[in-house]
Every structure is written in structure tokens, then in C-alpha cells.
Amino acid sequence: MSITINNTRSISGNDLTQWVDITVNADGDDCKFTHTAPSDLSGDALQAYVDSREGFYKRELLRNMYDKADCYNSSLEDFEAWVSAGCKNAVVTTPAVEASDAVMGERQKTKTIEVEEEVSNTEIVKEGGKYVEKTTTETMTKQVVSGVTEEVDLFDADGNKIGKHTIPVMESYEVSPAVEAVDEVTEDVVIEKKAWVDSEPSVDQASLIAELQAKITALENA
């Protein structure tokens, strides 16, 4: 028998289900816990029932022992293979990057030109014992960025040239650079096993109260 049945108990108010205290071996540990089974099963029939659920029990125990396993939602076979392989999760240290071309845009060309402007300065000076307001003007040269334009012929609806029209000179530029592909890099991380702690048999509160009341009554009548 793969599973040991340690005890069975009725569930108060439930005629269809019973408590079953069992021992299941998972990852080398004998794990004791309580589960349920149909109440009309006993003996070999009950043993056959819990044996048929061995895979379910083992998988749940492994999920409890290795709750951070990357195969947590996998089948029992995959989970046991993961344990046999050393309980390692593949952790991504460098995510994959998909290659992409540069994104180009268009804008008006610019140029730096020198612009002259007159700057006036007013000050008060003392001359010959009098205060005199004087204004001086000087020509300053500064550099400014200006959009580049060009003149093109302008035509009417009949195709006759009627003059000139100024349009901006455009250029393409890189909005974002091209990206080279990068392969994903993973690192194996060992997941530590949590020690299994045997669960206490489930307590049927109604049965326990009834048992205590019976003992009290017996003592009172003694």
C-alpha cells in the first residue's frame, strides 16, 4: 500500500464524508495530514480510494514544500522531475531585447547667422557741475538660429508662373536609435525546501462537546 491510513473519524452533521488521517511519502518525507473521503468507504475500499488519489496528495505536498517552484502549477511528473534536477528555477538576469530599426523624423533645417542690432543705453553723468542725461547707441552683433528656406516658382491654376514662394528646407533626423537584438540570459537559482510539519487531526467540535458532556454526566451520576 502506497498510503498509510492512520485513523478515520466521522464528521458531525455530514453523513456523506468522513475524516481520514493518512501518511503519504513525498520527496523522501513521511507526511501526516488529514483529508476527507466518502463516509461509506472502509477497509480495502477506503484504501483503494486514497491510493487512487496518491498523485494528488503528493503534488499538494510538493507545492507546500516548494511554494516558489517555477513548476508550481505543473503536473506531478514535471514537479518530481524538477526536484530530481536539483530544485532549480531559471531566473532571468538579462531580459531579451528584440531588434528594431532607428525611428526617423523630419524637421526644418536650421543655420546659425549673425544679426546686428542697435542697443541704446541711457545714463546720467556729471559734467561741469551739472548732471546730464546721455543716451549712447552701439551696434551689437549676436548669433541666432534661423530656419533655412528656399524660393520656388509659384504658378496659377492654369500653369502660368506668377511669382515666387518661400518654403522651408526639410531634413530627416533620428528620433530614436536602432536597437540591436539581445538574447535572454538566465541563471539557475536553487529553491530551498520547506520542512513539512505534520498537521494535527481535524477536531470535530460537536463530537468533542458531546464526549465531554457524557463524561461530566457520568461523573455527576457516580
Steps between C-alpha positions, in 0.01 A plus 500: 500500500638841399304697757459416867160563658557589864144566611151585381240715675148606425414862431214629711203604289649353182381152404682498165860572603744376766838620627796283398839544671764377256876483446637567152865491396608798294860592413627246757287632788214316668236771527201462729185703438123475499282485191149385419346198332146375434349375827376172351856379433703288740761226496638413156255732325622800700862397443438476126338845506790677672755306289324624187556857621869451575607724211274780622631471858866493394461800271336702776777404742770603252319830441512555876869411526606703195250784480737711285564230239454621143319170432250571782200456269650212301411133513639264766734346242646839408524600867689182592731549201570855621589365847723229351680766293602689814201723580622781276303791361623673186511867601533758223799726570502670161170528313490441127493807279350491153692677225341810354590756237571862574194724509542797268322832498499814285564859602601833351870554451653776706807717471678740728522854368639824635253780558587860574283708726529839657502515876432827676623577848387799705704624793539813709845654525636808674654753267608852593326478832172391340334162469433419140292215357674342204391232265755297308434255222726221384467225247514148644546179307343179629450151368150361455364172366277545200298258289636434152265586214508503126303669228307301245298608203131568562241422232133576457229242432568521127869418541625853445792617709387782717785549743702342776405313815715437808499151651699344786791273416442168678739237626461156656630429850519208740222504758625183670800285409493146365499225762705183471347168600603360839447138601337423832744396771381279786661376819409186694391576856454214748168515686527391862266233624261588782491238773167321513312539829250224573151642538291417802191287433196715436286541809129434471377765745150358535629149575755639747233697688271198510784285635580755772135530597475121528805490727358778719166317525678178593695677775184662636323166513791317659 
